[in-house]
Amino acid sequence: MRTLTSISTVLAILASLLLQGCILGDDEGIVSGMGTITFLDFEGGFYGIEADNGDHFDPVNLEPEFQVDGLRVKFRGRIIEGASTHMWGRLLELKMIKRLE
């Protein structure tokens, strides 16, 4: 009986840790900051985000109203692992983007 209780306790702890890992995993790869939209005239031309901290991001879902060279923005998104044909910055799936005035 004592062994069954110990096994149940261990399984409960493992399940709790697994669930915590899943919850924490949702924030993995999330970045946010302020930066400037930049038009890059190579690989057919595309818009990137130059963050104020010097990072470069290649947004995969930048809406047309934000495709303005020099536009200041606040953004939040999830890093996408892999590389694009642009070979500039890290791929970013935007979750939020706002114009800065």
Residue, then its C-alpha position, 0 to 999 in steps of 0.5 A: m500500500r505504501t508503494l502505491t501511495s509513493i508511486s501516486t505521489v511521484l506521478a502527481i509531481l511529474a504531471s504537475l511539472l509537465l503542465q508547468g513546462c507547457i505553460l512556461g513554454d508558451d512564452e518561449g521565444i517571445v520578444s518585444g520592443m520598439g524599433t524602426i521599419t526598414f525597407l531592404d532592397f535585396e532578395g526582391g525587396f522586403y520590410g524588416i524591423e530594426a529594434d532599438n537594441g540592435d536586433h534585426f527581425d524579418p516579420v513574416n506577417l507584417e500588414p501593408e499599413f506597417q510597410v513604411d520605410g522609417l516608421r517607428v513601431k512597438f512590437r511583440g512576436r514569437i521567434i520562428e526557428g529557421a531561415s528565410t531567403h532574405m538572410w537578414g535578421r530572425l524570422l518573427e511572427l508578429k502578435m502585436i504591432k503599433r505605430l509610435e507617434 
